[in-house]
Amino acid sequence: MAARAIGEREEAVAKLDGEKAGLEKMLAEREKEQAKTSMIETMEAVEMEKQRHHSTRMEALVRLAKLEVRNAELAKLLAREQWNLDLQLCGIVEHQHYAILSCSHGHFSIGGIGNKA
């Protein structure tokens, strides 16, 4: 009878060991699957972040191009205005030069009467 009880217990232990091994195998497979899923999710997140970075970079390049165009327009405008100022300055200098020459040659008038030296 004791041998039979020992045998039954050994069978129960063997059965529990088998169940334990099966559960450990299922747990290992589940962990492996979760790791795989986690890796896939991580890779997808990395890819999304790359796309966001690319989009942000492209937006920055578009803004930079617009700023460069605007800068070129402003540079042309500045050059044109400087040219106009130079022309006006030349006109003023010519007018003053003419006035000085007129004075030095006695071709100036005071009160509408021309005086010659």
N, CA, C and O atoms as a DFTB+ gen file, in Angstrom:
468 C
 N C O
     1  1       0.784      -1.177       0.000
     2  2       0.000       0.000       0.000
     3  2       0.849       1.275       0.000
     4  3       0.519       2.231      -0.701
     5  1       1.911       1.300       0.759
     6  2       2.805       2.445       0.787
     7  2       3.471       2.597      -0.559
     8  3       3.667       3.715      -1.036
     9  1       3.825       1.469      -1.184
    10  2       4.460       1.539      -2.495
    11  2       3.497       2.107      -3.512
    12  3       3.873       2.876      -4.397
    13  1       2.248       1.712      -3.366
    14  2       1.232       2.212      -4.290
    15  2       1.025       3.707      -4.098
    16  3       0.883       4.424      -5.088
    17  1       1.003       4.198      -2.883
    18  2       0.835       5.618      -2.588
    19  2       2.032       6.390      -3.128
    20  3       1.892       7.479      -3.683
    21  1       3.223       5.796      -2.952
    22  2       4.432       6.442      -3.473
    23  2       4.362       6.513      -4.994
    24  3       4.703       7.532      -5.593
    25  1       3.923       5.433      -5.603
    26  2       3.790       5.406      -7.065
    27  2       2.793       6.443      -7.546
    28  3       3.041       7.123      -8.542
    29  1       1.649       6.579      -6.841
    30  2       0.645       7.573      -7.223
    31  2       1.204       8.978      -7.085
    32  3       0.965       9.850      -7.921
    33  1       1.948       9.174      -6.019
    34  2       2.551      10.503      -5.814
    35  2       3.610      10.781      -6.874
    36  3       3.725      11.906      -7.359
    37  1       4.364       9.783      -7.224
    38  2       5.374       9.977      -8.275
    39  2       4.697      10.304      -9.592
    40  3       5.186      11.135     -10.357
    41  1       3.574       9.653      -9.859
    42  2       2.811       9.952     -11.071
    43  2       2.299      11.387     -11.027
    44  3       2.362      12.111     -12.020
    45  1       1.788      11.792      -9.854
    46  2       1.273      13.157      -9.707
    47  2       2.396      14.169      -9.902
    48  3       2.212      15.194     -10.557
    49  1       3.574      13.869      -9.322
    50  2       4.735      14.766      -9.466
    51  2       5.151      14.827     -10.931
    52  3       5.440      15.909     -11.443
    53  1       5.186      13.689     -11.609
    54  2       5.552      13.645     -13.017
    55  2       4.548      14.443     -13.849
    56  3       4.921      15.185     -14.758
    57  1       3.270      14.275     -13.520
    58  2       2.223      14.996     -14.228
    59  2       2.385      16.502     -14.014
    60  3       2.278      17.283     -14.959
    61  1       2.642      16.904     -12.767
    62  2       2.840      18.327     -12.459
    63  2       4.099      18.865     -13.140
    64  3       4.116      19.993     -13.632
    65  1       5.154      18.041     -13.162
    66  2       6.377      18.443     -13.862
    67  2       6.100      18.654     -15.353
    68  3       6.602      19.603     -15.957
    69  1       5.304      17.772     -15.934
    70  2       4.927      17.917     -17.341
    71  2       4.129      19.189     -17.584
    72  3       4.367      19.909     -18.553
    73  1       3.172      19.460     -16.687
    74  2       2.379      20.681     -16.807
    75  2       3.263      21.912     -16.646
    76  3       3.121      22.907     -17.357
    77  1       4.194      21.810     -15.673
    78  2       5.116      22.922     -15.433
    79  2       5.949      23.185     -16.678
    80  3       6.102      24.332     -17.096
    81  1       6.488      22.125     -17.273
    82  2       7.309      22.270     -18.476
    83  2       6.481      22.881     -19.609
    84  3       6.965      23.744     -20.342
    85  1       5.231      22.429     -19.748
    86  2       4.343      22.975     -20.784
    87  2       4.068      24.449     -20.557
    88  3       4.084      25.247     -21.494
    89  1       3.810      24.810     -19.284
    90  2       3.554      26.220     -18.953
    91  2       4.794      27.078     -19.178
    92  3       4.698      28.202     -19.670
    93  1       5.967      26.541     -18.812
    94  2       7.211      27.276     -19.029
    95  2       7.455      27.489     -20.522
    96  3       7.916      28.550     -20.944
    97  1       7.136      26.461     -21.315
    98  2       7.294      26.569     -22.757
    99  2       6.337      27.628     -23.307
   100  3       6.736      28.445     -24.137
   101  1       5.074      27.625     -22.854
   102  2       4.097      28.613     -23.289
   103  2       4.533      30.021     -22.872
   104  3       4.400      30.974     -23.640
   105  1       5.055      30.138     -21.646
   106  2       5.527      31.430     -21.153
   107  2       6.690      31.930     -21.996
   108  3       6.732      33.108     -22.349
   109  1       7.619      31.065     -22.319
   110  2       8.766      31.440     -23.147
   111  2       8.302      31.892     -24.533
   112  3       8.799      32.884     -25.067
   113  1       7.342      31.156     -25.115
   114  2       6.819      31.535     -26.422
   115  2       6.096      32.884     -26.360
   116  3       6.235      33.722     -27.251
   117  1       5.321      33.072     -25.283
   118  2       4.612      34.342     -25.119
   119  2       5.605      35.497     -24.961
   120  3       5.408      36.562     -25.546
   121  1       6.670      35.296     -24.174
   122  2       7.689      36.326     -24.000
   123  2       8.380      36.634     -25.330
   124  3       8.655      37.790     -25.654
   125  1       8.652      35.576     -26.087
   126  2       9.287      35.739     -27.392
   127  2       8.374      36.551     -28.314
   128  3       8.830      37.461     -29.006
   129  1       7.081      36.213     -28.317
   130  2       6.110      36.921     -29.162
   131  2       5.975      38.377     -28.724
   132  3       5.895      39.276     -29.561
   133  1       5.949      38.608     -27.401
   134  2       5.858      39.973     -26.905
   135  2       7.109      40.769     -27.273
   136  3       7.017      41.944     -27.630
   137  1       8.271      40.135     -27.184
   138  2       9.508      40.808     -27.560
   139  2       9.479      41.166     -29.046
   140  3       9.894      42.254     -29.447
   141  1       8.979      40.224     -29.852
   142  2       8.875      40.463     -31.290
   143  2       7.909      41.615     -31.559
   144  3       8.203      42.504     -32.359
   145  1       6.755      41.596     -30.888
   146  2       5.768      42.659     -31.046
   147  2       6.351      43.989     -30.601
   148  3       6.175      45.009     -31.267
   149  1       7.043      43.973     -29.477
   150  2       7.650      45.191     -28.963
   151  2       8.691      45.724     -29.946
   152  3       8.773      46.932     -30.163
   153  1       9.475      44.844     -30.533
   154  2      10.489      45.251     -31.498
   155  2       9.824      45.846     -32.738
   156  3      10.290      46.855     -33.268
   157  1       8.747      45.234     -33.198
   158  2       8.030      45.756     -34.362
   159  2       7.459      47.135     -34.053
   160  3       7.559      48.053     -34.867
   161  1       6.857      47.277     -32.866
   162  2       6.306      48.574     -32.472
   163  2       7.407      49.628     -32.392
   164  3       7.213      50.771     -32.806
   165  1       8.556      49.238     -31.861
   166  2       9.682      50.163     -31.762
   167  2      10.163      50.572     -33.149
   168  3      10.434      51.747     -33.396
   169  1      10.267      49.600     -34.051
   170  2      10.704      49.902     -35.410
   171  2       9.708      50.823     -36.110
   172  3      10.105      51.735     -36.835
   173  1       8.409      50.583     -35.892
   174  2       7.390      51.450     -36.477
   175  2       7.491      52.861     -35.912
   176  3       7.361      53.841     -36.644
   177  1       7.723      52.958     -34.608
   178  2       7.866      54.276     -33.979
   179  2       9.099      55.002     -34.522
   180  3       9.059      56.208     -34.765
   181  1      10.184      54.267     -34.710
   182  2      11.403      54.862     -35.268
   183  2      11.137      55.352     -36.688
   184  3      11.563      56.447     -37.056
   185  1      10.442      54.557     -37.479
   186  2      10.124      54.945     -38.863
   187  2       9.244      56.196     -38.883
   188  3       9.458      57.093     -39.698
   189  1       8.263      56.256     -37.995
   190  2       7.409      57.444     -37.919
   191  2       8.228      58.674     -37.541
   192  3       8.030      59.759     -38.088
   193  1       9.140      58.493     -36.607
   194  2       9.987      59.609     -36.180
   195  2      10.891      60.062     -37.322
   196  3      11.128      61.259     -37.487
   197  1      11.392      59.123     -38.102
   198  2      12.200      59.474     -39.280
   199  2      11.379      60.294     -40.266
   200  3      11.859      61.282     -40.822
   201  1      10.127      59.867     -40.477
   202  2       9.255      60.590     -41.402
   203  2       8.972      61.998     -40.893
   204  3       8.973      62.956     -41.667
   205  1       8.729      62.120     -39.590
   206  2       8.500      63.450     -39.013
   207  2       9.736      64.321     -39.191
   208  3       9.637      65.489     -39.567
   209  1      10.895      63.741     -38.917
   210  2      12.150      64.484     -39.070
   211  2      12.317      64.936     -40.521
   212  3      12.689      66.080     -40.785
   213  1      12.037      64.027     -41.459
   214  2      12.159      64.363     -42.876
   215  2      11.195      65.484     -43.243
   216  3      11.566      66.418     -43.955
   217  1       9.963      65.394     -42.759
   218  2       8.969      66.436     -43.040
   219  2       9.420      67.776     -42.468
   220  3       9.328      68.809     -43.131
   221  1       9.905      67.746     -41.236
   222  2      10.377      68.972     -40.597
   223  2      11.551      69.554     -41.375
   224  3      11.634      70.765     -41.577
   225  1      12.444      68.694     -41.804
   226  2      13.610      69.145     -42.579
   227  2      13.162      69.763     -43.898
   228  3      13.681      70.800     -44.309
   229  1      12.204      69.129     -44.557
   230  2      11.712      69.658     -45.828
   231  2      11.026      71.010     -45.609
   232  3      11.200      71.930     -46.409
   233  1      10.254      71.133     -44.537
   234  2       9.614      72.414     -44.229
   235  2      10.670      73.487     -43.992
   236  3      10.527      74.618     -44.456
   237  1      11.719      73.135     -43.279
   238  2      12.799      74.091     -43.018
   239  2      13.484      74.499     -44.322
   240  3      13.809      75.671     -44.513
   241  1      13.702      73.539     -45.215
   242  2      14.328      73.864     -46.499
   243  2      13.436      74.772     -47.340
   244  3      13.930      75.674     -48.017
   245  1      12.129      74.539     -47.302
   246  2      11.196      75.404     -48.029
   247  2      11.245      76.814     -47.459
   248  3      11.296      77.792     -48.205
   249  1      11.230      76.914     -46.133
   250  2      11.305      78.238     -45.495
   251  2      12.614      78.929     -45.848
   252  3      12.637      80.124     -46.145
   253  1      13.699      78.172     -45.813
   254  2      15.004      78.740     -46.155
   255  2      15.006      79.250     -47.591
   256  3      15.513      80.338     -47.861
   257  1      14.447      78.480     -48.507
   258  2      14.388      78.906     -49.909
   259  2      13.578      80.193     -50.046
   260  3      13.972      81.101     -50.778
   261  1      12.448      80.274     -49.344
   262  2      11.635      81.493     -49.389
   263  2      12.403      82.680     -48.832
   264  3      12.349      83.781     -49.380
   265  1      13.119      82.448     -47.738
   266  2      13.906      83.535     -47.155
   267  2      15.024      83.977     -48.089
   268  3      15.323      85.168     -48.180
   269  1      15.642      83.028     -48.780
   270  2      16.700      83.375     -49.727
   271  2      16.148      84.183     -50.893
   272  3      16.788      85.128     -51.354
   273  1      14.958      83.815     -51.372
   274  2      14.317      84.577     -52.448
   275  2      14.010      85.990     -51.964
   276  3      14.289      86.968     -52.657
   277  1      13.437      86.086     -50.773
   278  2      13.104      87.401     -50.212
   279  2      14.359      88.227     -49.998
   280  3      14.361      89.433     -50.245
   281  1      15.419      87.593     -49.545
   282  2      16.681      88.287     -49.337
   283  2      17.212      88.835     -50.663
   284  3      17.699      89.964     -50.719
   285  1      17.118      88.038     -51.727
   286  2      17.569      88.488     -53.047
   287  2      16.722      89.667     -53.532
   288  3      17.248      90.629     -54.092
   289  1      15.398      89.582     -53.311
   290  2      14.521      90.692     -53.697
   291  2      14.887      91.957     -52.953
   292  3      14.947      93.038     -53.540
   293  1      15.134      91.823     -51.652
   294  2      15.497      92.995     -50.851
   295  2      16.855      93.550     -51.272
   296  3      17.055      94.765     -51.278
   297  1      17.782      92.668     -51.623
   298  2      19.097      93.121     -52.084
   299  2      18.960      93.910     -53.383
   300  3      19.618      94.936     -53.556
   301  1      18.104      93.438     -54.305
   302  2      17.871      94.174     -55.553
   303  2      17.238      95.531     -55.267
   304  3      17.624      96.548     -55.843
   305  1      16.250      95.524     -54.362
   306  2      15.583      96.772     -53.997
   307  2      16.572      97.759     -53.392
   308  3      16.567      98.942     -53.733
   309  1      17.414      97.271     -52.499
   310  2      18.423      98.125     -51.881
   311  2      19.378      98.677     -52.933
   312  3      19.708      99.863     -52.904
   313  1      19.827      97.832     -53.860
   314  2      20.744      98.281     -54.910
   315  2      20.074      99.346     -55.773
   316  3      20.704     100.340     -56.133
   317  1      18.797      99.143     -56.107
   318  2      18.072     100.114     -56.934
   319  2      17.946     101.447     -56.188
   320  3      18.137     102.508     -56.781
   321  1      17.628     101.396     -54.908
   322  2      17.484     102.625     -54.123
   323  2      18.831     103.325     -53.957
   324  3      18.904     104.553     -53.993
   325  1      19.891     102.546     -53.775
   326  2      21.223     103.154     -53.687
   327  2      21.576     103.833     -55.010
   328  3      22.152     104.921     -55.025
   329  1      21.225     103.181     -56.114
   330  2      21.473     103.761     -57.438
   331  2      20.707     105.085     -57.575
   332  3      21.268     106.085     -58.023
   333  1      19.436     105.084     -57.191
   334  2      18.627     106.305     -57.258
   335  2      19.224     107.401     -56.384
   336  3      19.268     108.563     -56.788
   337  1      19.681     107.041     -55.195
   338  2      20.307     108.040     -54.319
   339  2      21.591     108.577     -54.938
   340  3      21.872     109.773     -54.857
   341  1      22.363     107.697     -55.551
   342  2      23.590     108.133     -56.228
   343  2      23.259     109.099     -57.362
   344  3      23.947     110.103     -57.545
   345  1      22.195     108.795     -58.133
   346  2      21.789     109.691     -59.222
   347  2      21.363     111.043     -58.669
   348  3      21.727     112.086     -59.213
   349  1      20.586     111.024     -57.581
   350  2      20.155     112.281     -56.976
   351  2      21.355     113.062     -56.451
   352  3      21.428     114.281     -56.606
   353  1      22.283     112.359     -55.836
   354  2      23.480     113.017     -55.313
   355  2      24.302     113.622     -56.444
   356  3      24.813     114.737     -56.332
   357  1      24.420     112.870     -57.531
   358  2      25.152     113.397     -58.686
   359  2      24.469     114.655     -59.214
   360  3      25.136     115.628     -59.566
   361  1      23.149     114.634     -59.266
   362  2      22.412     115.819     -59.718
   363  2      22.654     117.006     -58.810
   364  3      22.847     118.127     -59.280
   365  1      22.644     116.762     -57.522
   366  2      22.886     117.848     -56.562
   367  2      24.306     118.368     -56.718
   368  3      24.528     119.579     -56.730
   369  1      25.264     117.462     -56.838
   370  2      26.662     117.870     -56.995
   371  2      26.834     118.667     -58.288
   372  3      27.521     119.688     -58.300
   373  1      26.208     118.201     -59.381
   374  2      26.295     118.945     -60.647
   375  2      25.676     120.332     -60.509
   376  3      26.222     121.317     -61.006
   377  1      24.531     120.398     -59.830
   378  2      23.859     121.687     -59.631
   379  2      24.754     122.615     -58.808
   380  3      24.896     123.791     -59.142
   381  1      25.349     122.106     -57.751
   382  2      26.238     122.926     -56.928
   383  2      27.468     123.337     -57.726
   384  3      27.925     124.475     -57.630
   385  1      27.996     122.417     -58.504
   386  2      29.174     122.716     -59.321
   387  2      28.833     123.817     -60.331
   388  3      29.614     124.745     -60.539
   389  1      27.660     123.700     -60.953
   390  2      27.222     124.714     -61.904
   391  2      27.055     126.051     -61.196
   392  3      27.439     127.095     -61.723
   393  1      26.480     126.011     -59.999
   394  2      26.286     127.250     -59.240
   395  2      27.621     127.872     -58.872
   396  3      27.784     129.090     -58.941
   397  1      28.571     127.041     -58.484
   398  2      29.901     127.564     -58.118
   399  2      30.581     128.153     -59.347
   400  3      31.180     129.226     -59.277
   401  1      30.487     127.443     -60.481
   402  2      31.089     127.951     -61.718
   403  2      30.431     129.254     -62.144
   404  3      31.108     130.182     -62.586
   405  1      29.114     129.324     -62.012
   406  2      28.402     130.543     -62.378
   407  2      28.856     131.705     -61.510
   408  3      29.055     132.815     -62.002
   409  1      29.018     131.448     -60.223
   410  2      29.463     132.496     -59.309
   411  2      30.886     132.913     -59.633
   412  3      31.209     134.101     -59.608
   413  1      31.736     131.949     -59.936
   414  2      33.136     132.279     -60.184
   415  2      33.318     132.995     -61.514
   416  3      34.305     133.706     -61.706
   417  1      32.379     132.815     -62.430
   418  2      32.472     133.505     -63.716
   419  2      31.590     134.741     -63.761
   420  3      31.468     135.373     -64.811
   421  1      30.994     135.085     -62.677
   422  2      30.190     136.290     -62.589
   423  2      28.826     136.163     -63.227
   424  3      28.240     137.182     -63.589
   425  1      28.303     134.996     -63.380
   426  2      26.990     134.813     -63.984
   427  2      25.927     134.587     -62.926
   428  3      25.068     133.722     -63.097
   429  1      25.958     135.303     -61.893
   430  2      24.927     135.148     -60.876
   431  2      24.090     136.411     -60.864
   432  3      24.546     137.463     -61.312
   433  1      22.934     136.323     -60.381
   434  2      22.085     137.508     -60.375
   435  2      21.541     137.720     -58.976
   436  3      21.168     136.770     -58.287
   437  1      21.500     138.962     -58.571
   438  2      20.920     139.338     -57.292
   439  2      19.788     140.297     -57.608
   440  3      19.985     141.348     -58.217
   441  1      18.644     139.921     -57.194
   442  2      17.493     140.792     -57.432
   443  2      17.128     140.876     -58.902
   444  3      16.500     141.844     -59.330
   445  1      17.503     139.900     -59.659
   446  2      17.121     139.849     -61.061
   447  2      18.062     140.625     -61.963
   448  3      17.858     140.644     -63.177
   449  1      19.082     141.262     -61.417
   450  2      20.035     142.017     -62.230
   451  2      21.309     141.202     -62.345
   452  3      21.886     140.806     -61.332
   453  1      21.748     140.949     -63.545
   454  2      22.957     140.148     -63.762
   455  2      24.194     140.984     -63.519
   456  3      24.288     142.098     -64.035
   457  1      25.111     140.500     -62.778
   458  2      26.380     141.191     -62.497
   459  2      27.516     140.403     -63.126
   460  3      27.543     139.174     -63.062
   461  1      28.435     141.107     -63.724
   462  2      29.635     140.462     -64.249
   463  2      30.811     141.159     -63.640
   464  3      30.858     142.385     -63.537
   465  1      31.750     140.360     -63.244
   466  2      32.909     140.942     -62.615
   467  2      33.929     141.388     -63.642
   468  3      34.984     141.909     -63.279
